[in-house]
Amino acid sequence: MLIAIPREGNMVCPHFGHCEEFTFYDTNTKVFKSVPNPGHEPGVLPGFLKNLGTELVIAGGMGGRAQELFVQQGIELIVGVSGVIEDVIAHFEKGDLKSSGEVCSEHAHAGDCHS
């Protein structure tokens, strides 16, 4: 399975669309790689990540419309996650990572979504 995680430094970015880059983790090969965020244009990132083979997105806050678009692309979501990316993956592999269903409703505060 290929997992995409929005990244800010070594942490899960709290606002999905405004991340610096995406870290991809392949659960079969246990390999991490990063890809720059192509930009925050509404509706673009679900298709972009799908074209790269993403099957699951692990994220902090994400807008409701974005969540709907990922579901339409057949990509699973775990949202409301924070922490160091390697730790988050370790929790995922143990089966300890649960989605809060967190939805960002305010986009005026790029990079600081906690709603």
LOTOR-145383 format. One record per atom (N, C-alpha, C): residue number from 1; residue in three letters; z, y, x. Coordinates in Angstrom, 3 decimals, m for minus. Layout:
{zakol NUM ALA {Z Y X}}
...
***
This chain:
{zakol 1 MET {0.000 m1.181 0.849}}
{zakol 1 MET {0.000 0.000 0.000}}
{zakol 1 MET {0.000 1.237 0.889}}
{zakol 2 LEU {m0.794 2.236 0.501}}
{zakol 2 LEU {m0.817 3.497 1.236}}
{zakol 2 LEU {m0.018 4.537 0.459}}
{zakol 3 ILE {0.999 5.089 1.126}}
{zakol 3 ILE {1.895 6.078 0.544}}
{zakol 3 ILE {1.602 7.434 1.165}}
{zakol 4 ALA {1.514 8.478 0.324}}
{zakol 4 ALA {1.354 9.852 0.802}}
{zakol 4 ALA {2.633 10.623 0.497}}
{zakol 5 ILE {3.089 11.382 1.499}}
{zakol 5 ILE {4.303 12.186 1.359}}
{zakol 5 ILE {3.997 13.596 1.840}}
{zakol 6 PRO {4.221 14.616 0.993}}
{zakol 6 PRO {4.031 15.990 1.454}}
{zakol 6 PRO {5.093 16.317 2.505}}
{zakol 7 ARG {4.643 16.912 3.602}}
{zakol 7 ARG {5.513 17.080 4.763}}
{zakol 7 ARG {5.709 18.549 5.124}}
{zakol 8 GLU {6.939 18.868 5.499}}
{zakol 8 GLU {7.301 20.170 6.046}}
{zakol 8 GLU {8.226 19.877 7.224}}
{zakol 9 GLY {7.709 20.032 8.441}}
{zakol 9 GLY {8.470 19.573 9.609}}
{zakol 9 GLY {8.533 18.062 9.561}}
{zakol 10 ASN {9.747 17.502 9.659}}
{zakol 10 ASN {9.902 16.052 9.537}}
{zakol 10 ASN {10.495 15.656 8.183}}
{zakol 11 MET {10.500 16.619 7.249}}
{zakol 11 MET {11.133 16.439 5.945}}
{zakol 11 MET {10.100 16.345 4.823}}
{zakol 12 VAL {10.521 15.745 3.704}}
{zakol 12 VAL {9.713 15.775 2.482}}
{zakol 12 VAL {9.704 17.224 2.006}}
{zakol 13 CYS {8.519 17.776 1.805}}
{zakol 13 CYS {8.384 19.157 1.344}}
{zakol 13 CYS {8.928 19.262 m0.086}}
{zakol 14 PRO {9.760 20.264 m0.372}}
{zakol 14 PRO {10.336 20.381 m1.708}}
{zakol 14 PRO {9.326 20.778 m2.780}}
{zakol 15 HIS {8.175 21.325 m2.398}}
{zakol 15 HIS {7.158 21.714 m3.372}}
{zakol 15 HIS {5.830 21.100 m2.953}}
{zakol 16 PHE {5.426 20.080 m3.664}}
{zakol 16 PHE {4.294 19.241 m3.323}}
{zakol 16 PHE {3.055 19.999 m2.841}}
{zakol 17 GLY {2.515 20.904 m3.621}}
{zakol 17 GLY {1.244 21.542 m3.319}}
{zakol 17 GLY {1.256 22.500 m2.146}}
{zakol 18 HIS {2.449 22.909 m1.721}}
{zakol 18 HIS {2.556 23.906 m0.656}}
{zakol 18 HIS {2.961 23.306 0.683}}
{zakol 19 CYS {2.801 22.012 0.847}}
{zakol 19 CYS {3.182 21.370 2.102}}
{zakol 19 CYS {2.232 21.750 3.227}}
{zakol 20 GLU {2.716 21.600 4.470}}
{zakol 20 GLU {1.885 21.837 5.656}}
{zakol 20 GLU {0.818 20.759 5.789}}
{zakol 21 GLU {1.243 19.522 5.574}}
{zakol 21 GLU {0.367 18.365 5.723}}
{zakol 21 GLU {0.944 17.204 4.939}}
{zakol 22 PHE {0.180 16.133 4.874}}
{zakol 22 PHE {0.627 14.901 4.233}}
{zakol 22 PHE {0.826 13.842 5.297}}
{zakol 23 THR {1.952 13.158 5.218}}
{zakol 23 THR {2.179 11.987 6.057}}
{zakol 23 THR {1.799 10.779 5.225}}
{zakol 24 PHE {0.993 9.914 5.804}}
{zakol 24 PHE {0.610 8.668 5.161}}
{zakol 24 PHE {1.329 7.534 5.854}}
{zakol 25 TYR {1.810 6.601 5.046}}
{zakol 25 TYR {2.481 5.420 5.578}}
{zakol 25 TYR {1.832 4.206 4.948}}
{zakol 26 ASP {1.359 3.296 5.786}}
{zakol 26 ASP {0.748 2.055 5.339}}
{zakol 26 ASP {1.813 0.968 5.379}}
{zakol 27 THR {2.176 0.452 4.217}}
{zakol 27 THR {3.249 m0.548 4.160}}
{zakol 27 THR {2.844 m1.879 4.794}}
{zakol 28 ASN {1.556 m2.119 4.946}}
{zakol 28 ASN {1.102 m3.363 5.572}}
{zakol 28 ASN {1.180 m3.301 7.096}}
{zakol 29 THR {0.714 m2.187 7.661}}
{zakol 29 THR {0.675 m2.059 9.125}}
{zakol 29 THR {1.900 m1.341 9.690}}
{zakol 30 LYS {2.693 m0.696 8.817}}
{zakol 30 LYS {3.885 0.085 9.216}}
{zakol 30 LYS {3.509 1.280 10.093}}
{zakol 31 VAL {2.295 1.817 9.898}}
{zakol 31 VAL {1.797 2.932 10.703}}
{zakol 31 VAL {1.856 4.231 9.901}}
{zakol 32 PHE {2.320 5.295 10.575}}
{zakol 32 PHE {2.336 6.639 10.015}}
{zakol 32 PHE {1.144 7.415 10.563}}
{zakol 33 LYS {0.539 8.264 9.747}}
{zakol 33 LYS {m0.456 9.221 10.240}}
{zakol 33 LYS {m0.369 10.463 9.374}}
{zakol 34 SER {m0.821 11.595 9.900}}
{zakol 34 SER {m0.750 12.850 9.165}}
{zakol 34 SER {m2.134 13.441 8.972}}
{zakol 35 VAL {m2.299 14.119 7.828}}
{zakol 35 VAL {m3.541 14.791 7.481}}
{zakol 35 VAL {m3.178 16.182 6.972}}
{zakol 36 PRO {m3.848 17.233 7.458}}
{zakol 36 PRO {m3.554 18.583 6.976}}
{zakol 36 PRO {m3.807 18.725 5.477}}
{zakol 37 ASN {m2.997 19.534 4.821}}
{zakol 37 ASN {m3.196 19.858 3.413}}
{zakol 37 ASN {m4.471 20.699 3.310}}
{zakol 38 PRO {m5.440 20.283 2.481}}
{zakol 38 PRO {m6.690 21.045 2.380}}
{zakol 38 PRO {m6.540 22.362 1.625}}
{zakol 39 GLY {m5.369 22.604 1.063}}
{zakol 39 GLY {m5.122 23.843 0.335}}
{zakol 39 GLY {m4.604 23.569 m1.061}}
{zakol 40 HIS {m3.901 24.542 m1.605}}
{zakol 40 HIS {m3.282 24.383 m2.916}}
{zakol 40 HIS {m4.167 24.993 m3.985}}
{zakol 41 GLU {m5.106 24.209 m4.454}}
{zakol 41 GLU {m5.962 24.580 m5.573}}
{zakol 41 GLU {m5.608 23.646 m6.724}}
{zakol 42 PRO {m5.299 24.196 m7.892}}
{zakol 42 PRO {m4.916 23.340 m9.017}}
{zakol 42 PRO {m5.917 22.213 m9.261}}
{zakol 43 GLY {m5.395 20.993 m9.330}}
{zakol 43 GLY {m6.191 19.827 m9.657}}
{zakol 43 GLY {m6.922 19.154 m8.512}}
{zakol 44 VAL {m6.901 19.734 m7.304}}
{zakol 44 VAL {m7.673 19.199 m6.187}}
{zakol 44 VAL {m6.949 18.056 m5.462}}
{zakol 45 LEU {m5.654 18.197 m5.258}}
{zakol 45 LEU {m4.937 17.232 m4.414}}
{zakol 45 LEU {m4.919 15.803 m4.954}}
{zakol 46 PRO {m4.799 15.566 m6.253}}
{zakol 46 PRO {m4.851 14.164 m6.706}}
{zakol 46 PRO {m6.147 13.452 m6.304}}
{zakol 47 GLY {m7.299 14.103 m6.469}}
{zakol 47 GLY {m8.568 13.497 m6.066}}
{zakol 47 GLY {m8.683 13.340 m4.564}}
{zakol 48 PHE {m8.219 14.352 m3.823}}
{zakol 48 PHE {m8.227 14.310 m2.360}}
{zakol 48 PHE {m7.431 13.114 m1.859}}
{zakol 49 LEU {m6.210 12.934 m2.389}}
{zakol 49 LEU {m5.364 11.822 m1.943}}
{zakol 49 LEU {m5.912 10.479 m2.407}}
{zakol 50 LYS {m6.492 10.423 m3.591}}
{zakol 50 LYS {m7.105 9.187 m4.084}}
{zakol 50 LYS {m8.258 8.767 m3.174}}
{zakol 51 ASN {m9.087 9.737 m2.772}}
{zakol 51 ASN {m10.223 9.435 m1.895}}
{zakol 51 ASN {m9.787 8.910 m0.533}}
{zakol 52 LEU {m8.566 9.229 m0.118}}
{zakol 52 LEU {m8.045 8.722 1.152}}
{zakol 52 LEU {m7.380 7.351 0.988}}
{zakol 53 GLY {m7.325 6.844 m0.245}}
{zakol 53 GLY {m6.771 5.510 m0.486}}
{zakol 53 GLY {m5.322 5.483 m0.940}}
{zakol 54 THR {m4.775 6.633 m1.289}}
{zakol 54 THR {m3.370 6.707 m1.703}}
{zakol 54 THR {m3.123 5.914 m2.975}}
{zakol 55 GLU {m2.040 5.117 m2.935}}
{zakol 55 GLU {m1.625 4.350 m4.108}}
{zakol 55 GLU {m0.299 4.844 m4.671}}
{zakol 56 LEU {0.486 5.543 m3.848}}
{zakol 56 LEU {1.792 6.050 m4.253}}
{zakol 56 LEU {2.029 7.382 m3.565}}
{zakol 57 VAL {2.566 8.350 m4.309}}
{zakol 57 VAL {3.005 9.621 m3.736}}
{zakol 57 VAL {4.511 9.699 m3.899}}
{zakol 58 ILE {5.189 9.993 m2.801}}
{zakol 58 ILE {6.624 10.260 m2.816}}
{zakol 58 ILE {6.765 11.743 m2.531}}
{zakol 59 ALA {7.409 12.494 m3.444}}
{zakol 59 ALA {7.449 13.945 m3.320}}
{zakol 59 ALA {8.784 14.513 m3.780}}
{zakol 60 GLY {8.993 15.768 m3.439}}
{zakol 60 GLY {10.126 16.533 m3.963}}
{zakol 60 GLY {9.761 16.994 m5.360}}
{zakol 61 GLY {9.613 18.312 m5.529}}
{zakol 61 GLY {9.211 18.862 m6.814}}
{zakol 61 GLY {7.699 18.830 m6.975}}
{zakol 62 MET {7.260 18.596 m8.211}}
{zakol 62 MET {5.831 18.559 m8.512}}
{zakol 62 MET {5.649 19.015 m9.951}}
{zakol 63 GLY {4.651 19.846 m10.180}}
{zakol 63 GLY {4.367 20.325 m11.530}}
{zakol 63 GLY {3.981 19.209 m12.477}}
{zakol 64 GLY {4.229 19.434 m13.744}}
{zakol 64 GLY {3.915 18.442 m14.769}}
{zakol 64 GLY {2.439 18.124 m14.840}}
{zakol 65 ARG {1.582 19.141 m14.725}}
{zakol 65 ARG {0.137 18.899 m14.773}}
{zakol 65 ARG {m0.309 18.042 m13.590}}
{zakol 66 ALA {0.229 18.332 m12.403}}
{zakol 66 ALA {m0.100 17.519 m11.227}}
{zakol 66 ALA {0.311 16.064 m11.457}}
{zakol 67 GLN {1.491 15.863 m12.032}}
{zakol 67 GLN {1.937 14.499 m12.301}}
{zakol 67 GLN {0.971 13.794 m13.246}}
{zakol 68 GLU {0.494 14.499 m14.278}}
{zakol 68 GLU {m0.475 13.913 m15.203}}
{zakol 68 GLU {m1.770 13.540 m14.486}}
{zakol 69 LEU {m2.229 14.419 m13.586}}
{zakol 69 LEU {m3.476 14.146 m12.860}}
{zakol 69 LEU {m3.347 12.937 m11.942}}
{zakol 70 PHE {m2.187 12.762 m11.328}}
{zakol 70 PHE {m1.984 11.582 m10.484}}
{zakol 70 PHE {m2.013 10.312 m11.321}}
{zakol 71 VAL {m1.379 10.346 m12.482}}
{zakol 71 VAL {m1.392 9.184 m13.365}}
{zakol 71 VAL {m2.827 8.861 m13.768}}
{zakol 72 GLN {m3.622 9.881 m14.086}}
{zakol 72 GLN {m5.024 9.666 m14.445}}
{zakol 72 GLN {m5.817 9.040 m13.297}}
{zakol 73 GLN {m5.434 9.334 m12.058}}
{zakol 73 GLN {m6.102 8.766 m10.876}}
{zakol 73 GLN {m5.595 7.361 m10.557}}
{zakol 74 GLY {m4.576 6.903 m11.279}}
{zakol 74 GLY {m4.015 5.580 m11.017}}
{zakol 74 GLY {m3.067 5.556 m9.833}}
{zakol 75 ILE {m2.517 6.723 m9.495}}
{zakol 75 ILE {m1.582 6.830 m8.374}}
{zakol 75 ILE {m0.168 6.896 m8.924}}
{zakol 76 GLU {0.694 6.024 m8.422}}
{zakol 76 GLU {2.092 6.017 m8.831}}
{zakol 76 GLU {2.825 7.192 m8.195}}
{zakol 77 LEU {3.932 7.618 m8.828}}
{zakol 77 LEU {4.720 8.739 m8.327}}
{zakol 77 LEU {6.195 8.396 m8.253}}
{zakol 78 ILE {6.814 8.878 m7.195}}
{zakol 78 ILE {8.269 8.939 m7.105}}
{zakol 78 ILE {8.560 10.391 m6.741}}
{zakol 79 VAL {9.173 11.149 m7.660}}
{zakol 79 VAL {9.431 12.563 m7.428}}
{zakol 79 VAL {10.933 12.856 m7.467}}
{zakol 80 GLY {11.275 14.050 m6.956}}
{zakol 80 GLY {12.681 14.435 m6.876}}
{zakol 80 GLY {13.347 13.909 m5.621}}
{zakol 81 VAL {12.531 13.633 m4.589}}
{zakol 81 VAL {13.011 13.028 m3.348}}
{zakol 81 VAL {13.148 14.108 m2.279}}
{zakol 82 SER {14.183 13.995 m1.462}}
{zakol 82 SER {14.349 14.900 m0.325}}
{zakol 82 SER {14.833 14.091 0.867}}
{zakol 83 GLY {14.674 14.685 2.055}}
{zakol 83 GLY {15.183 14.043 3.257}}
{zakol 83 GLY {14.132 13.873 4.331}}
{zakol 84 VAL {14.566 13.264 5.425}}
{zakol 84 VAL {13.693 12.971 6.553}}
{zakol 84 VAL {12.720 11.874 6.123}}
{zakol 85 ILE {11.447 12.050 6.410}}
{zakol 85 ILE {10.416 11.128 5.928}}
{zakol 85 ILE {10.688 9.683 6.343}}
{zakol 86 GLU {11.058 9.448 7.578}}
{zakol 86 GLU {11.319 8.069 8.021}}
{zakol 86 GLU {12.479 7.449 7.245}}
{zakol 87 ASP {13.500 8.245 6.913}}
{zakol 87 ASP {14.630 7.744 6.117}}
{zakol 87 ASP {14.194 7.428 4.690}}
{zakol 88 VAL {13.349 8.288 4.130}}
{zakol 88 VAL {12.842 8.081 2.776}}
{zakol 88 VAL {12.045 6.771 2.712}}
{zakol 89 ILE {11.206 6.534 3.703}}
{zakol 89 ILE {10.436 5.282 3.750}}
{zakol 89 ILE {11.372 4.078 3.867}}
{zakol 90 ALA {12.411 4.190 4.683}}
{zakol 90 ALA {13.370 3.085 4.815}}
{zakol 90 ALA {14.024 2.775 3.467}}
{zakol 91 HIS {14.390 3.818 2.710}}
{zakol 91 HIS {14.971 3.608 1.376}}
{zakol 91 HIS {13.951 2.980 0.430}}
{zakol 92 PHE {12.694 3.423 0.532}}
{zakol 92 PHE {11.644 2.845 m0.302}}
{zakol 92 PHE {11.503 1.352 m0.018}}
{zakol 93 GLU {11.440 1.004 1.253}}
{zakol 93 GLU {11.240 m0.407 1.615}}
{zakol 93 GLU {12.416 m1.286 1.216}}
{zakol 94 LYS {13.607 m0.710 1.110}}
{zakol 94 LYS {14.777 m1.467 0.635}}
{zakol 94 LYS {14.823 m1.536 m0.888}}
{zakol 95 GLY {13.946 m0.765 m1.557}}
{zakol 95 GLY {13.955 m0.729 m3.019}}
{zakol 95 GLY {14.980 0.230 m3.580}}
{zakol 96 ASP {15.488 1.134 m2.739}}
{zakol 96 ASP {16.546 2.063 m3.143}}
{zakol 96 ASP {16.042 3.424 m3.603}}
{zakol 97 LEU {14.741 3.642 m3.632}}
{zakol 97 LEU {14.195 4.960 m3.951}}
{zakol 97 LEU {13.787 4.993 m5.419}}
{zakol 98 LYS {14.373 5.921 m6.170}}
{zakol 98 LYS {14.088 6.045 m7.600}}
{zakol 98 LYS {13.557 7.439 m7.896}}
{zakol 99 SER {12.639 7.524 m8.844}}
{zakol 99 SER {12.084 8.807 m9.260}}
{zakol 99 SER {13.034 9.485 m10.234}}
{zakol 100 SER {13.235 10.795 m10.025}}
{zakol 100 SER {14.036 11.571 m10.967}}
{zakol 100 SER {13.164 12.128 m12.080}}
{zakol 101 GLY {11.836 12.064 m11.901}}
{zakol 101 GLY {10.921 12.657 m12.865}}
{zakol 101 GLY {10.905 14.174 m12.785}}
{zakol 102 GLU {11.462 14.725 m11.712}}
{zakol 102 GLU {11.602 16.175 m11.556}}
{zakol 102 GLU {10.259 16.881 m11.702}}
{zakol 103 VAL {10.257 17.904 m12.535}}
{zakol 103 VAL {9.055 18.691 m12.770}}
{zakol 103 VAL {9.318 20.125 m12.347}}
{zakol 104 CYS {8.431 20.665 m11.516}}
{zakol 104 CYS {8.488 22.077 m11.154}}
{zakol 104 CYS {7.798 22.865 m12.251}}
{zakol 105 SER {8.451 23.887 m12.748}}
{zakol 105 SER {7.822 24.710 m13.779}}
{zakol 105 SER {7.513 26.106 m13.268}}
{zakol 106 GLU {8.063 26.485 m12.152}}
{zakol 106 GLU {7.840 27.814 m11.580}}
{zakol 106 GLU {7.026 27.694 m10.310}}
{zakol 107 HIS {5.887 28.355 m10.241}}
{zakol 107 HIS {5.049 28.293 m9.050}}
{zakol 107 HIS {4.992 29.621 m8.319}}
{zakol 108 ALA {5.794 30.590 m8.747}}
{zakol 108 ALA {5.789 31.909 m8.106}}
{zakol 108 ALA {6.557 31.902 m6.791}}
{zakol 109 HIS {7.323 30.858 m6.559}}
{zakol 109 HIS {8.163 30.815 m5.362}}
{zakol 109 HIS {7.742 29.673 m4.463}}
{zakol 110 ALA {6.584 29.813 m3.896}}
{zakol 110 ALA {5.993 28.772 m3.053}}
{zakol 110 ALA {6.965 28.265 m2.011}}
{zakol 111 GLY {7.103 26.952 m1.941}}
{zakol 111 GLY {7.957 26.337 m0.933}}
{zakol 111 GLY {9.426 26.331 m1.281}}
{zakol 112 ASP {9.781 26.772 m2.480}}
{zakol 112 ASP {11.201 26.854 m2.836}}
{zakol 112 ASP {11.410 26.427 m4.280}}
{zakol 113 CYS {10.890 25.281 m4.658}}
{zakol 113 CYS {10.971 24.826 m6.039}}
{zakol 113 CYS {12.134 23.867 m6.214}}
{zakol 114 HIS {13.061 24.240 m7.040}}
{zakol 114 HIS {14.229 23.376 m7.275}}
{zakol 114 HIS {14.474 23.154 m8.747}}
{zakol 115 SER {13.537 23.513 m9.611}}
{zakol 115 SER {13.777 23.385 m11.051}}
{zakol 115 SER {13.440 22.004 m11.559}}
***
